[in-house]
Amino acid sequence: MDYTASQSGFRQRKLQPSTRLRNSSADVSDGSQLFEDMSGSGPGAYSRNQPAGPQAAWYAGQSFLSDPMSSLAMTYGSSLASQGKDMVDKNLDRFIPISKLKYYFAVDTVYVGKKLGLLVFPYMHKNWEVSYQQDTPVAPRFDVNAPDLYIPAMGFITYVLVAGLALGTQNRFSPELLGVQASSALVWLIMEVLLVLLSLYLITVNTDLTTIDLLAFSGYKYVGMIVGVVAGLLFGRLAYFLSLLWCCAAIFVFMIRTLRLKLLSEAAAEGKLVRGARNQLRMYLTMSIAAAQPVFMYWLTYHLIR
């Protein structure tokens, strides 16, 4: 028994399956294979009959838009979006009249200067009636008697900044304390407006005063508060009390002369004798709103001056 021959025979038997596999693969490639061999093809071989790159995206978009069902879905979605926007605008305008807010910010430099002078020295002003044009009040920049939200908003922000300055000069400043100061002033303002609205509802006063008007009138007291705090920081507590007393008297007169045209009857607005229980209630309400302004001014500023 030849050992060498047996080894060569074993080697030949071992190589026969691989030879058979190579032959079978060659036979399949001759034309009887089921699928095309894509191993040697490049990246563009698969999409040989389709556009590539930006043309492919354009082709897909055109095919999508040309589909009638897709166009119908897009039209239906657009209509739903427009209906939802109209519904949101309508419900939001019921609680926050955004369209009317533009009127209260229609101011200019001349109006702001005259209004600040009127808030500090209202004693020489004669005509307090708001001007109208075709049953619509004119913009604040054309009438100094018209209420606005620019001065109350800027007054609130300035008050918070001046309060932070006052706390800083006393080594008591901290972001938390400044936030408490701002939030307390805002909460008191909201509570004041809500109490006035509740009083108007209980007395059943028929007036053209809106919630934004009350917010504007209640926010005018920040001007006097700023004057008092700045005077106290510059000249001491005595200057604070004197300037705050002056501003409290000024805001009291301003509120009386402004609100009496809104709350009292026409006879009371002309200076005639007020008669009737309802007119007296309106007069008491006007006096209460005006008297509350100095109280809030002192309550929100006295702790800032030491």
VOBA-1610 file (N, C-alpha, C; in pm, whole numbers, padded with zeros to 5 digits, always signed):
BEGIN
Met+00086-00120+00000Met+00000+00000+00000Met+00088+00123+00000Asp+00069+00199-00100Asp+00155+00316-00117Asp+00091+00434-00042Tyr+00162+00481+00058Tyr+00110+00591+00143Tyr+00106+00721+00068Thr+00203+00742-00017Thr+00206+00866-00097Thr+00091+00873-00194Ala+00064+00760-00257Ala-00047+00755-00352Ala-00179+00778-00284Ser-00192+00722-00166Ser-00318+00742-00093Ser-00337+00888-00055Gln-00223+00955-00019Gln-00236+01096+00016Gln-00276+01180-00104Ser-00217+01149-00220Ser-00255+01225-00340Ser-00397+01199-00380Gly-00440+01072-00363Gly-00581+01043-00392Gly-00675+01116-00300Phe-00637+01123-00174Phe-00720+01198-00078Phe-00725+01347-00111Arg-00611+01398-00157Arg-00608+01540-00193Arg-00694+01564-00315Gln-00694+01472-00408Gln-00779+01488-00526Gln-00925+01481-00491Arg-00963+01388-00402Arg-01104+01378-00361Arg-01149+01503-00286Lys-01055+01562-00212Lys-01090+01682-00133Lys-01109+01803-00222Leu-01041+01810-00333Leu-01050+01925-00422Leu-01164+01914-00521Gln-01224+01797-00533Gln-01331+01779-00630Gln-01455+01864-00600Pro-01501+01877-00477Pro-01620+01962-00454Pro-01599+02106-00492Ser-01480+02165-00463Ser-01457+02304-00499Ser-01453+02321-00649Thr-01394+02219-00719Thr-01393+02225-00865Thr-01533+02218-00921Arg-01615+02133-00858Arg-01753+02120-00903Arg-01832+02250-00880Leu-01802+02321-00768Leu-01871+02447-00739Leu-01833+02553-00839Arg-01706+02559-00879Arg-01664+02657-00976Arg-01728+02631-01109Asn-01736+02501-01145Asn-01798+02468-01272Asn-01946+02502-01273Ser-02013+02477-01156Ser-02157+02507-01150Ser-02184+02656-01158Ser-02097+02737-01095Ser-02117+02882-01102Ser-02092+02933-01242Ala-01998+02876-01311Ala-01973+02916-01450Ala-02090+02881-01539Asp-02153+02762-01510Asp-02268+02723-01591Asp-02387+02815-01568Val-02405+02856-01445Val-02519+02945-01416Val-02501+03079-01482Ser-02377+03129-01484Ser-02352+03260-01544Ser-02368+03259-01694Asp-02379+03140-01753Asp-02392+03134-01898Asp-02529+03176-01946Gly-02626+03183-01858Gly-02759+03224-01906Gly-02871+03162-01830Ser-02839+03062-01746Ser-02946+02997-01673Ser-02964+03051-01532Gln-02892+03162-01492Gln-02907+03212-01355Gln-03038+03290-01346Leu-03094+03290-01223Leu-03227+03348-01200Leu-03221+03498-01183Phe-03116+03553-01121Phe-03107+03696-01090Phe-02981+03753-01153Glu-02988+03882-01183Glu-02873+03949-01241Glu-02770+03977-01135Asp-02646+03954-01168Asp-02537+03979-01074Asp-02512+04129-01065Met-02534+04187-00946Met-02517+04330-00923Met-02392+04362-00846Ser-02308+04261-00821Ser-02190+04284-00737Ser-02089+04373-00807Gly-02082+04365-00938Gly-01983+04446-01010Gly-02035+04579-01057Ser-02158+04608-01024Ser-02217+04733-01071Ser-02186+04845-00974Gly-02187+04967-01025Gly-02161+05084-00942Gly-02286+05128-00870Pro-02276+05239-00799Pro-02392+05289-00724Pro-02506+05330-00814Gly-02476+05368-00936Gly-02583+05413-01025Gly-02644+05303-01106Ala-02603+05179-01086Ala-02656+05071-01169Ala-02800+05040-01134Tyr-02836+05055-01005Tyr-02971+05019-00964Tyr-03073+05118-01017Ser-03034+05243-01022Ser-03126+05346-01069Ser-03091+05390-01211Arg-03069+05291-01296Arg-03024+05320-01430Arg-03133+05390-01511Asn-03261+05353-01485Asn-03371+05408-01561Asn-03446+05518-01486Gln-03390+05562-01371Gln-03456+05663-01292Gln-03365+05783-01279Pro-03419+05907-01268Pro-03335+06026-01248Pro-03275+06025-01110Ala-03160+06086-01100Ala-03086+06086-00973Ala-03063+06230-00929Gly-03032+06245-00799Gly-02998+06376-00744Gly-03119+06465-00732Pro-03104+06596-00756Pro-03218+06688-00746Pro-03330+06656-00842Gln-03296+06595-00958Gln-03401+06559-01052Gln-03493+06453-00993Ala-03435+06363-00913Ala-03518+06260-00850Ala-03616+06322-00752Ala-03570+06418-00671Ala-03660+06484-00576Ala-03769+06562-00649Trp-03731+06631-00759Trp-03831+06703-00837Trp-03931+06609-00900Tyr-03883+06495-00948Tyr-03972+06397-01010Tyr-04070+06341-00907Ala-04020+06314-00785Ala-04108+06262-00681Ala-04212+06365-00640Gly-04172+06495-00628Gly-04267+06599-00593Gly-04373+06618-00700Gln-04333+06612-00829Gln-04430+06628-00936Gln-04528+06512-00940Ser-04478+06393-00913Ser-04567+06277-00913Ser-04664+06283-00796Phe-04618+06340-00681Phe-04706+06352-00565Phe-04815+06456-00589Leu-04776+06570-00650Leu-04874+06675-00674Leu-04971+06638-00784Ser-04927+06558-00878Ser-05015+06519-00986Ser-05120+06419-00942Asp-05104+06361-00822Asp-05201+06265-00772Asp-05326+06340-00726Pro-05445+06308-00775Pro-05566+06380-00733Pro-05594+06365-00584Met-05571+06249-00527Met-05597+06230-00385Met-05505+06316-00301Ser-05380+06332-00343Ser-05287+06417-00268Ser-05330+06563-00273Ser-05372+06609-00390Ser-05420+06747-00401Ser-05543+06770-00314Leu-05634+06672-00313Leu-05753+06684-00229Leu-05716+06689-00081Ala-05619+06607-00040Ala-05576+06606+00100Ala-05511+06739+00139Met-05430+06794+00049Met-05368+06922+00078Met-05471+07034+00090Thr-05572+07034+00004Thr-05677+07135+00011Thr-05756+07123+00139Tyr-05788+07000+00177Tyr-05864+06977+00301Tyr-05783+07018+00423Gly-05652+06990+00423Gly-05567+07030+00534Gly-05554+07181+00546Ser-05545+07249+00433Ser-05537+07396+00435Ser-05665+07457+00490Ser-05779+07402+00450Ser-05906+07455+00502Ser-05920+07431+00652Leu-05877+07315+00699Leu-05881+07289+00843Leu-05790+07384+00919Ala-05671+07410+00865Ala-05578+07501+00932Ala-05635+07642+00939Ser-05698+07691+00830Ser-05756+07825+00831Ser-05874+07834+00928Gln-05957+07728+00934Gln-06068+07728+01029Gln-06018+07726+01172Gly-05914+07650+01200Gly-05858+07648+01334Gly-05799+07782+01374Lys-05733+07849+01281Lys-05677+07981+01310Lys-05786+08083+01339Asp-05895+08079+01260Asp-06005+08172+01285Asp-06070+08146+01420Met-06083+08019+01457Met-06144+07986+01586Met-06058+08032+01702Val-05927+08014+01690Val-05836+08058+01796Val-05838+08209+01809Asp-05837+08280+01696Asp-05840+08426+01700Asp-05969+08477+01761Lys-06081+08412+01729Lys-06209+08457+01783Lys-06216+08436+01933Asn-06177+08317+01981Asn-06183+08290+02124Asn-06080+08372+02201Leu-05964+08396+02142Leu-05863+08476+02210Leu-05906+08622+02218Asp-05974+08670+02116Asp-06018+08809+02116Asp-06130+08833+02217Arg-06200+08727+02256Arg-06305+08743+02357Arg-06245+08779+02492Phe-06131+08723+02526Phe-06070+08747+02657Phe-05960+08853+02649Ile-05882+08852+02545Ile-05774+08949+02528Ile-05794+09017+02393Pro-05856+09134+02391Pro-05880+09202+02262Pro-05750+09255+02202Ile-05680+09166+02134Ile-05550+09203+02079Ile-05564+09314+01974Ser-05672+09309+01899Ser-05691+09413+01796Ser-05708+09551+01858Lys-05759+09558+01981Lys-05778+09688+02047Lys-05652+09735+02118Leu-05558+09646+02142Leu-05437+09688+02210Leu-05354+09786+02128Lys-05367+09779+01998Lys-05293+09873+01913Lys-05335+10017+01941Tyr-05463+10035+01974Tyr-05511+10171+02004Tyr-05440+10228+02127Tyr-05419+10146+02228Tyr-05362+10194+02354Tyr-05211+10216+02346Phe-05148+10170+02242Phe-05005+10194+02224Phe-04977+10291+02110Ala-05081+10356+02058Ala-05064+10454+01951Ala-05027+10589+02012Val-04905+10601+02059Val-04858+10723+02126Val-04734+10774+02053Asp-04697+10898+02086Asp-04574+10956+02037Asp-04506+11032+02150Thr-04393+11093+02119Thr-04316+11163+02223Thr-04391+11281+02281Val-04463+11353+02196Val-04538+11470+02245Val-04647+11428+02342Tyr-04718+11321+02307Tyr-04824+11274+02397Tyr-04766+11229+02531Val-04656+11154+02528Val-04597+11104+02653Val-04555+11219+02742Gly-04494+11323+02683Gly-04453+11438+02763Gly-04571+11511+02825Lys-04677+11533+02746Lys-04795+11601+02799Lys-04866+11516+02905Lys-04871+11386+02883Lys-04940+11299+02979Lys-04864+11293+03111Leu-04733+11286+03107Leu-04655+11286+03231Leu-04673+11417+03307Gly-04676+11528+03233Gly-04702+11656+03299Gly-04840+11662+03360Leu-04939+11601+03292Leu-05075+11600+03346Leu-05086+11513+03470Leu-05009+11404+03476Leu-05012+11317+03592Leu-04946+11380+03714Val-04848+11463+03691Val-04776+11526+03802Val-04842+11658+03843Phe-04902+11730+03748Phe-04964+11860+03777Phe-05095+11870+03700Pro-05204+11812+03755Pro-05332+11812+03683Pro-05423+11928+03718Tyr-05377+12024+03794Tyr-05466+12125+03852Tyr-05508+12231+03750Met-05428+12258+03650Met-05457+12364+03554Met-05528+12312+03428His-05547+12182+03420His-05611+12124+03301His-05762+12145+03310Lys-05823+12191+03201Lys-05965+12226+03202Lys-06052+12120+03135Asn-06019+12085+03013Asn-06103+11993+02937Asn-06055+11850+02959Trp-06141+11766+03020Trp-06106+11628+03051Trp-06181+11528+02964Glu-06258+11575+02870Glu-06336+11484+02786Glu-06250+11425+02676Val-06276+11299+02646Val-06205+11230+02539Val-06268+11266+02406Ser-06187+11298+02308Ser-06237+11336+02175Ser-06277+11212+02098Tyr-06384+11227+02017Tyr-06436+11117+01936Tyr-06439+11159+01790Gln-06425+11058+01705Gln-06435+11078+01562Gln-06521+10966+01505Gln-06645+11002+01470Gln-06743+10905+01418Gln-06767+10794+01520Asp-06803+10834+01642Asp-06836+10742+01752Asp-06718+10653+01791Thr-06599+10692+01755Thr-06479+10616+01791Thr-06379+10711+01854Pro-06326+10676+01973Pro-06228+10765+02036Pro-06102+10775+01951Val-06049+10896+01945Val-05928+10917+01866Val-05810+10852+01936Ala-05704+10832+01863Ala-05584+10768+01918Ala-05523+10856+02027Pro-05454+10796+02123Pro-05396+10875+02231Pro-05300+10984+02184Arg-05231+10962+02075Arg-05135+11065+02031Arg-05203+11192+01983Phe-05337+11186+01960Phe-05412+11303+01919Phe-05492+11364+02034Asp-05499+11297+02148Asp-05578+11346+02260Asp-05509+11305+02389Val-05471+11403+02469Val-05399+11375+02594Val-05491+11312+02698Asn-05623+11327+02683Asn-05717+11268+02779Asn-05743+11120+02754Ala-05703+11068+02641Ala-05728+10927+02609Ala-05636+10838+02691Pro-05688+10727+02742Pro-05603+10634+02818Pro-05509+10558+02726Asp-05395+10520+02780Asp-05297+10443+02703Asp-05235+10340+02795Leu-05168+10245+02736Leu-05097+10141+02811Leu-04946+10156+02803Tyr-04898+10249+02722Tyr-04753+10265+02710Tyr-04692+10318+02840Ile-04751+10424+02893Ile-04697+10482+03017Ile-04711+10385+03135Pro-04825+10317+03155Pro-04830+10219+03264Pro-04730+10104+03247Ala-04712+10055+03125Ala-04617+09945+03105Ala-04474+09989+03131Met-04435+10103+03073Met-04301+10154+03097Met-04282+10196+03243Gly-04389+10246+03305Gly-04381+10283+03446Gly-04359+10162+03535Phe-04426+10052+03505Phe-04407+09931+03585Phe-04263+09879+03573Ile-04213+09875+03450Ile-04075+09827+03430Ile-03975+09919+03499Thr-03995+10051+03486Thr-03905+10146+03550Thr-03912+10137+03702Tyr-04032+10113+03752Tyr-04048+10097+03897Tyr-03969+09977+03948Val-03973+09868+03876Val-03898+09749+03917Val-03747+09777+03915Leu-03701+09847+03811Leu-03558+09880+03803Leu-03516+09975+03914Val-03599+10075+03943Val-03566+10169+04051Val-03570+10098+04186Ala-03662+10005+04202Ala-03665+09928+04326Ala-03539+09844+04343Gly-03490+09785+04234Gly-03364+09711+04241Gly-03247+09803+04274Leu-03249+09925+04221Leu-03143+10021+04254Leu-03149+10060+04401Ala-03269+10081+04453Ala-03282+10117+04594Ala-03237+10003+04684Leu-03271+09881+04649Leu-03226+09767+04730Leu-03076+09750+04721Gly-03018+09779+04605Gly-02874+09768+04591Gly-02799+09869+04673Thr-02849+09991+04683Thr-02782+10093+04766Thr-02787+10059+04914Gln-02880+09973+04953Gln-02891+09932+05093Gln-02830+09794+05118Asn-02759+09741+05019Asn-02697+09608+05030Asn-02799+09499+05061Arg-02917+09515+05004Arg-03023+09415+05023Arg-03068+09353+04891Phe-02994+09380+04786Phe-03038+09333+04655Phe-03014+09184+04639Ser-03111+09119+04580Ser-03101+08979+04539Ser-03205+08956+04430Pro-03177+08867+04337Pro-03277+08841+04232Pro-03411+08793+04287Glu-03407+08716+04393Glu-03532+08667+04452Glu-03613+08782+04509Leu-03546+08873+04580Leu-03618+08986+04639Leu-03673+09079+04531Leu-03599+09098+04423Leu-03648+09181+04313Leu-03768+09115+04246Gly-03764+08983+04232Gly-03879+08913+04176Gly-04002+08923+04265Val-03982+08916+04395Val-04094+08933+04487Val-04152+09073+04476Gln-04065+09173+04461Gln-04111+09310+04447Gln-04195+09327+04321Ala-04149+09274+04210Ala-04222+09288+04084Ala-04354+09209+04087Ser-04350+09088+04138Ser-04472+09006+04140Ser-04576+09064+04235Ser-04533+09119+04349Ser-04629+09178+04442Ser-04696+09301+04381Ala-04618+09383+04311Ala-04678+09501+04246Ala-04778+09459+04139Leu-04746+09354+04063Leu-04837+09307+03959Leu-04963+09245+04018Val-04948+09171+04127Val-05065+09108+04190Val-05158+09214+04248Trp-05102+09316+04312Trp-05186+09423+04366Trp-05260+09496+04255Leu-05195+09515+04141Leu-05260+09581+04028Leu-05376+09499+03975Ile-05355+09370+03961Ile-05463+09282+03911Ile-05579+09277+04011Met-05548+09268+04140Met-05654+09266+04241Met-05733+09396+04240Glu-05665+09507+04222Glu-05735+09636+04217Glu-05832+09641+04100Val-05788+09598+03983Val-05876+09600+03866Val-05994+09505+03885Leu-05970+09388+03942Leu-06080+09293+03965Leu-06181+09347+04065Leu-06134+09413+04169Leu-06227+09471+04266Leu-06311+09582+04204Val-06252+09663+04117Val-06328+09767+04050Val-06432+09706+03956Leu-06395+09603+03884Leu-06491+09536+03797Leu-06606+09475+03876Leu-06574+09415+03990Leu-06679+09358+04074Leu-06771+09467+04129Ser-06715+09580+04167Ser-06797+09691+04217Ser-06888+09746+04108Leu-06835+09759+03988Leu-06918+09807+03877Leu-07031+09710+03847Tyr-07005+09582+03862Tyr-07109+09481+03838Tyr-07217+09486+03946Leu-07176+09502+04070Leu-07273+09505+04180Leu-07359+09630+04176Ile-07299+09741+04138Ile-07374+09867+04132Ile-07454+09879+04002Thr-07423+09792+03907Thr-07488+09793+03774Thr-07470+09928+03706Val-07344+09967+03694Val-07312+10092+03628Val-07301+10068+03478Asn-07374+10146+03401Asn-07368+10138+03256Asn-07263+10237+03207Thr-07145+10188+03180Thr-07034+10274+03142Thr-06959+10213+03026Asp-06885+10298+02956Asp-06804+10250+02845Asp-06662+10215+02888Leu-06639+10212+03019Leu-06507+10171+03068Leu-06484+10024+03040Thr-06370+09992+02985Thr-06332+09854+02961Thr-06226+09810+03062Thr-06197+09683+03060Thr-06095+09632+03151Thr-05958+09693+03122Ile-05931+09717+02994Ile-05803+09778+02958Ile-05797+09923+03005Asp-05912+09993+03001Asp-05915+10130+03052Asp-05882+10133+03201Leu-05943+10043+03276Leu-05915+10037+03419Leu-05769+10001+03446Leu-05715+09912+03365Leu-05574+09876+03380Leu-05484+09996+03352Ala-05521+10075+03254Ala-05441+10194+03222Ala-05449+10297+03334Phe-05570+10326+03382Phe-05585+10425+03489Phe-05517+10380+03618Ser-05523+10251+03647Ser-05458+10201+03768Ser-05306+10199+03755Gly-05256+10191+03632Gly-05112+10187+03612Gly-05045+10323+03610Tyr-05125+10431+03607Tyr-05065+10565+03607Tyr-04998+10600+03740Lys-05033+10530+03846Lys-04973+10562+03977Lys-04825+10527+03983Tyr-04774+10445+03890Tyr-04632+10410+03892Tyr-04544+10532+03865Val-04601+10632+03795Val-04523+10753+03769Val-04491+10824+03900Gly-04591+10844+03985Gly-04568+10907+04114Gly-04481+10824+04206Met-04493+10693+04197Met-04408+10606+04278Met-04261+10619+04239Ile-04235+10628+04111Ile-04097+10644+04063Ile-04040+10778+04110Val-04122+10883+04098Val-04075+11016+04142Val-04042+11015+04290Gly-04125+10952+04372Gly-04100+10948+04515Gly-03975+10870+04552Val-03956+10753+04489Val-03840+10670+04521Val-03711+10738+04475Val-03711+10796+04356Val-03590+10864+04307Val-03556+10983+04395Ala-03658+11060+04436Ala-03632+11173+04526Ala-03577+11124+04660Gly-03627+11012+04709Gly-03575+10959+04834Gly-03433+10910+04822Leu-03398+10850+04709Leu-03261+10804+04689Leu-03163+10921+04677Leu-03208+11031+04619Leu-03118+11144+04597Leu-03108+11237+04718Phe-03222+11259+04786Phe-03224+11362+04889Phe-03269+11313+05026Gly-03300+11185+05040Gly-03334+11134+05171Gly-03484+11112+05191Arg-03519+11071+05314Arg-03656+11035+05344Arg-03751+11153+05338Leu-03706+11270+05381Leu-03794+11386+05378Leu-03836+11420+05235Ala-03742+11414+05143Ala-03776+11439+05003Ala-03869+11331+04950Tyr-03852+11208+04996Tyr-03942+11100+04955Tyr-04085+11129+04999Phe-04104+11165+05124Phe-04239+11190+05173Phe-04302+11312+05107Leu-04226+11417+05086Leu-04282+11537+05024Leu-04321+11512+04878Ser-04231+11448+04803Ser-04262+11420+04662Ser-04374+11319+04649Leu-04376+11219+04737Leu-04484+11120+04729Leu-04617+11183+04768Leu-04617+11273+04864Leu-04740+11341+04901Leu-04793+11424+04785Trp-04705+11494+04716Trp-04747+11572+04600Trp-04805+11482+04490Cys-04737+11373+04462Cys-04783+11282+04356Cys-04912+11212+04395Cys-04930+11182+04524Cys-05056+11122+04568Cys-05173+11217+04549Ala-05153+11343+04583Ala-05259+11442+04561Ala-05287+11461+04413Ala-05182+11458+04331Ala-05201+11475+04187Ala-05277+11359+04126Ile-05243+11238+04164Ile-05312+11122+04106Ile-05455+11114+04157Phe-05481+11163+04280Phe-05618+11165+04331Phe-05704+11260+04248Val-05654+11379+04221Val-05728+11474+04139Val-05745+11422+03997Phe-05641+11362+03943Phe-05648+11309+03806Phe-05755+11201+03795Met-05760+11109+03890Met-05858+11001+03884Met-06000+11053+03904Ile-06019+11151+03994Ile-06153+11206+04015Ile-06205+11272+03889Arg-06124+11356+03827Arg-06170+11430+03710Arg-06182+11343+03586Thr-06110+11232+03583Thr-06119+11144+03468Thr-06234+11045+03481Leu-06248+10985+03598Leu-06348+10880+03615Leu-06488+10934+03632Arg-06502+11059+03674Arg-06638+11112+03691Arg-06710+11123+03558Leu-06635+11142+03450Leu-06697+11145+03317Leu-06735+11005+03269Lys-06676+10905+03331Lys-06705+10767+03291Lys-06810+10701+03378Leu-06812+10737+03507Leu-06898+10668+03602Leu-07021+10748+03642Leu-07006+10877+03660Leu-07119+10958+03704Leu-07210+10993+03586Ser-07325+11042+03620Ser-07421+11079+03516Ser-07379+11209+03450Glu-07447+11245+03345Glu-07413+11368+03274Glu-07434+11491+03362Ala-07534+11488+03447Ala-07557+11602+03535Ala-07442+11621+03633Ala-07391+11510+03686Ala-07278+11519+03779Ala-07152+11563+03707Ala-07136+11521+03583Ala-07018+11561+03507Ala-07018+11710+03478Glu-07137+11768+03468Glu-07145+11912+03444Glu-07137+11995+03571Gly-07125+11930+03687Gly-07111+12002+03813Gly-07241+12028+03885Lys-07352+11969+03841Lys-07480+11989+03906Lys-07492+11897+04028Leu-07598+11917+04105Leu-07619+11841+04227Leu-07652+11696+04194Val-07583+11606+04261Val-07605+11464+04237Val-07723+11417+04320Arg-07821+11358+04256Arg-07939+11310+04324Arg-07962+11165+04288Gly-08025+11093+04379Gly-08055+10954+04355Gly-07951+10864+04419Ala-07999+10748+04466Ala-07908+10655+04535Ala-07804+10597+04439Arg-07843+10571+04315Arg-07748+10512+04221Arg-07636+10610+04187Asn-07669+10737+04170Asn-07564+10834+04142Asn-07471+10853+04261Gln-07526+10844+04380Gln-07442+10854+04499Gln-07348+10735+04510Leu-07397+10618+04476Leu-07309+10501+04476Leu-07197+10516+04374Arg-07229+10571+04260Arg-07125+10594+04160Arg-07022+10695+04209Met-07072+10798+04278Met-06979+10897+04331Met-06888+10835+04437Tyr-06944+10753+04524Tyr-06864+10686+04627Tyr-06762+10591+04564Leu-06802+10524+04458Leu-06709+10434+04389Leu-06596+10513+04326Thr-06627+10626+04266Thr-06522+10710+04206Thr-06424+10758+04312Met-06479+10802+04427Met-06393+10849+04535Met-06307+10735+04590Ser-06364+10615+04597Ser-06288+10501+04650Ser-06174+10462+04559Ile-06199+10462+04427Ile-06092+10427+04333Ile-05980+10529+04339Ala-06018+10658+04347Ala-05916+10763+04353Ala-05839+10757+04485Ala-05908+10728+04596Ala-05841+10724+04725Ala-05752+10601+04740Ala-05779+10495+04664Ala-05696+10375+04674Ala-05559+10394+04611Gln-05546+10487+04519Gln-05418+10506+04451Gln-05307+10551+04547Pro-05327+10653+04632Pro-05221+10688+04727Pro-05186+10577+04825Val-05285+10496+04861Val-05258+10385+04954Val-05162+10284+04889Phe-05189+10248+04766Phe-05100+10155+04696Phe-04963+10217+04672Met-04959+10344+04643Met-04830+10411+04618Met-04742+10407+04741Tyr-04798+10431+04857Tyr-04719+10426+04979Tyr-04683+10282+05017Trp-04776+10191+04998Trp-04754+10052+05039Trp-04642+09986+04957Leu-04627+10025+04832Leu-04530+09961+04745Leu-04394+10031+04744Thr-04381+10143+04816Thr-04255+10218+04810Thr-04193+10249+04945Tyr-04268+10239+05054Tyr-04214+10289+05181Tyr-04095+10208+05230His-04093+10078+05197His-03983+09992+05243His-03857+10007+05159Leu-03865+10082+05050Leu-03747+10101+04964Leu-03658+10215+05009Ile-03709+10301+05097Ile-03632+10417+05144Ile-03607+10400+05294Arg-03480+10402+05331Arg-03443+10388+05473Arg-03339+10491+05509
//
